[in-house]
Structure formats: structure tokens, C-alpha cells
Amino acid sequence: MSSSITRTLAALSLSALIASPLSHAAAQTTSEQELVDRARLTVDAMRRDRDFPALETYLDRAKGVLIVPSAIKAGFIFGGEGGNGVLLSKNAAGEWSYPAFYTLASGSIGLQVGVQEAEVIFVIMTQKGLDQVIKNQFKMGADASMALGPVGAGVGASTTPAFGADIYSFVKARGAFAGGAFEGSYVGKREDLNNKYYGRPASARDIVFDFKVSNTGADGLRQALARK
């Protein structure tokens, strides 16, 4: 299959997943500011959690983070995972950007019953990883040889940090949700949410790389990431 056909199918898959009832439910019940506030609570809680002792070390060396405060996995036979999140980058001076909005989505076929939920912080360790996220969409663990390394409770939480992957996932789950579940997930921009939150057209690059816009409502999240 040609690369152009593969990209087209990936785009159709992501569009369908973003348009799914699961994603719409998240979008309709959570405003942009509520999503930012929940991302801050996720950062605060996971930095205090003894199950994630390596998180501080990874954040110190990170190029960026993608925070999904509520990733939902649901279904019977035909399953799906989804959730809205925010992306922030860290510049050379150690300052965190304002957040750009994203959606995480994937689908699967298999025996799965019920609903599971997780808070996730994807710590982006390399410029290559950050560049891939900033693109229109990407597939975790696949595009540009991206590597996804689960780190968290019961998955290397007490081991010496290893920085060979572009992205590491820290997952605080309710139910049988594991970091590896995000392998193959698609991440897509939500520029509609960016525009609403900043009151003007703003691309992810404008927000995360160029620091062109700001919203004081996100200062608490930025401070939570910067806190030592």
C-alpha cells in the first residue's frame, strides 16, 4: 500500500473516531477552561503520587507534554479509546508554553466489556517527538519511528530512568487500563478549541513553539509543570 493511501486511511480513521459519540460526549461536557484545570489537577496529583517517582526526572528533561486528564476506553467487541488533552512545550529557558488542544483517539476489535478511565501524561523527550505531535496528526509508536515507553505504577516506576524513547506515558488508571493501550493511537489537533480559548485563530505552532498567544487561565497549569 502506498504511503499516500496509508495517510488517507489514517486521516479517515481519525476523523471517524473524533466524530464518535465517545469523543463528542467529552467535548460537550468539558469546556476549554475545565479541560485546562483538569490537566493541572492531573499534573499535581501525579507529581505527588508515590507510584510515579520517575516523573520529576522526566519532566526536568522534557521538551513537552501532552496531558489527557480523562482517557476513556469503552465498548463491547468493537472498542474505542478517546479523550481530549492539552499540549505544552518547554523552551530553552525552561518556560512552559500555553496549552494547545488535542484529541487522542483509537479503535479496536476484540473482547472488551465496560468502561475504563485513565489520567495520562505523555512526556515528550525529544525535538523529533514534539515536531511529530505538532504535525496535523500522528500515530503513536509508528510515525517517524516514534517509540512509546510506558512508565508508571507497576511498569518501571522504580527503575533507573531510560531516555531512549521519544515519548513516555505515565498512566494513572481506574480499571484494566495499561500504558501500552495507547500504542497505535492517533493524536489530532483541535484548532476549534484553540480559537475559542484564545479568542482568535491560533495554530498549535503559534501557541506551543512561537508563544504568540496567552490566556491567564492556563497559568496554574504552567506553574504546576514548572514546580520543583
N, C-alpha and C positions, 0 to 999 in steps of 0.2 A: 504494500500500500504506500502511495507517495506521501511525502511529508505534508503537502498542501491538503490532501484529503484527510489525513490524520488530524491536522489542525482544525479543519472544518467540522469534523465529527466531534472533536473536543469542545469546540465553541457551542455546538448544538446541545451537547450533553450538559454543559454548564448552564446554558440558558434555560433548559428544561428544569434543571434542579433548582435554580434560583426562582423560577416561576412556580415551584411546587407549593402545595398547601403548607408544608413544614416551614419553608423559608418565609412565606407570606405571614404566617402566624407570628414568627419572631419579629418581622418588620412592623406589623401592625400594633404589637403590644409594647414595643420598646422604642421610645423616641431617641434621637441622636444623643441628647444630653444624658438620658438614662443609660444608654449604652456606654458612654464615656465614664459615667460614675460607677457603673458595674465593673468596668475594666479596672478602675482604680481599686475597688474593693478586692478584686481578684489578685492584683499585684500585692496589696497589703497583706492579705490572708496567706498567700503562698510564700511570701518572704518571711513570715513569722512561723510557718509550718515546719516542724522538725523533720517531716518526711522529705523536705526538699533542701538539704544542706548545701547542695552544689549550685543552687540558683543564683546566689550572690556572685559567685565566681564567674558564672556565665554572663550575667548582666554586666559585670565590670568590663568584660572583653567584647561585648556585643556591638554589632553595627546597627541593629534594630530589633524590634519585637513586633509580633502580631499577636494580639490578645483577643481571645474569644471567650467571653465570660460565661456563655451558655451554649455549648455544642451538644446538639440533641441527636441521638441515634434511635430510630424507631422503625417499626414495621413488622410484617409477618410475611415470610417468603421474599417479597420484594421490599428491600430495606433501603434506608437512606440516612445520611448524616448531614447536618447543616447547622449554621449559626452565623450571625453577624459579628464582626470584630473590628478592631482598630489597629492600624499600623503606625508605628513611630520609628524614627531613626535617631541616631546619636551622632553629632558632628565631632570634628577633631578636638573641639574644646570640651567635649563631654556633655554638651547641652542636648536635651531631648527635644525633638520637633513636636509640633502639634499633630493630632491624630488624623489620618486618612481612613475612610471607612471601606471595609471589605466584607465579602461573603465567602464562607467556606462551605463547600457542597460536595457530596459524592453519593453514589448509588451502588447497590449490590443486590445479588440474588443469592438467597441461602436461607437456612432455617434460623430465624430470629424472631423473638416474641417480646412484646412490651416496649417500654421506653427507658432509655438510659441517658444520663446527662453528665457532662464534664465541664470543668473550667480548664482552659488550656492557655498556656503562654508558649508560643513558638519563639525561641530566641535565635535570632539570625546572626551568625558569627562572621560571615564573610561579605565582602562587597558584591561578589558574584551572586550570593543568595539574595541580597537586598535588591540588586538590579532585576533579578528574575521576578520577585514579587511585584516590583513597580511596573513590570510589563502588563499588557492588557489582561492576561490570565496566565496561570501556570499550574502544572500538575506536580504535587509534592512527591519527591522521590524519583521523578522521571526527567523533567525538563533540565537540560544542560547538566546532566549527571548530578542532579541535586540529591543529596543524601539526607535522610530524616532519621535522627537518632533519638529514640525515646529515653528520657531521663526523668526519674521521679520516684514516687513511693514504690519500692519493690523492684525497680528497674534501674540499677546502677546508682541509686541515690547516695550510697555510702562509699562509692569507689572514687579513685582519683579522677578528676575531670579529664576528658579527652576531647580535643578540639579538631578532630579530623573531618567532621561533617559541616555542611553549610548551615543547617537548621537543626535545632534540638527542641523536642517537645517536652514540656513539663505539664503533666496531666493530673488534675485532682478530680477523681471520678466518683459518681454515685451510680452504682450498678457495674456490670461487667464491661466497662469501657477501658481500653488499653491504648497506650500511645501509638502502637503500631496500627491502630484502626485508621489513622489518618494517611497512611501510605496510599498514594493514588488519588487523594482528594484534590479537587480543583479550588483555586483561590481566584476570585474575580473582584474587580473594583466596584464600588458603589458611589459613583460620582454624583448621583442624585442626592445622596445623603451628605456628601461633601458640600454641595452647593447650598443645601438648606442650612447646614450647621454654620457655614462661614458667611452666608448671605450674599454670595457672589460665585460665579463659576470658578472652580478650583480643582485642578487635577491632582492626583496623588503626588506627582513630581513637584508641583507648586508647593504642596504642603510639606512633604517629607524631605525633599532634597533642597529646595530653594527657600524655604521658610518665608513664603510670600504672604501667608495669611495667619491669623491668630484668633483664638477665642478663649477668654479668661476662664470659661467653664472647664477647660481641659488642664488648667494649671495644677490642680490637685493630682491628676494622673501623672503629669510630667515630674512633679515633686516626689511622688511615690516611687517612680523608677529611679530617680537620682539619689534617693535617700540611701545612706550607708548604714 
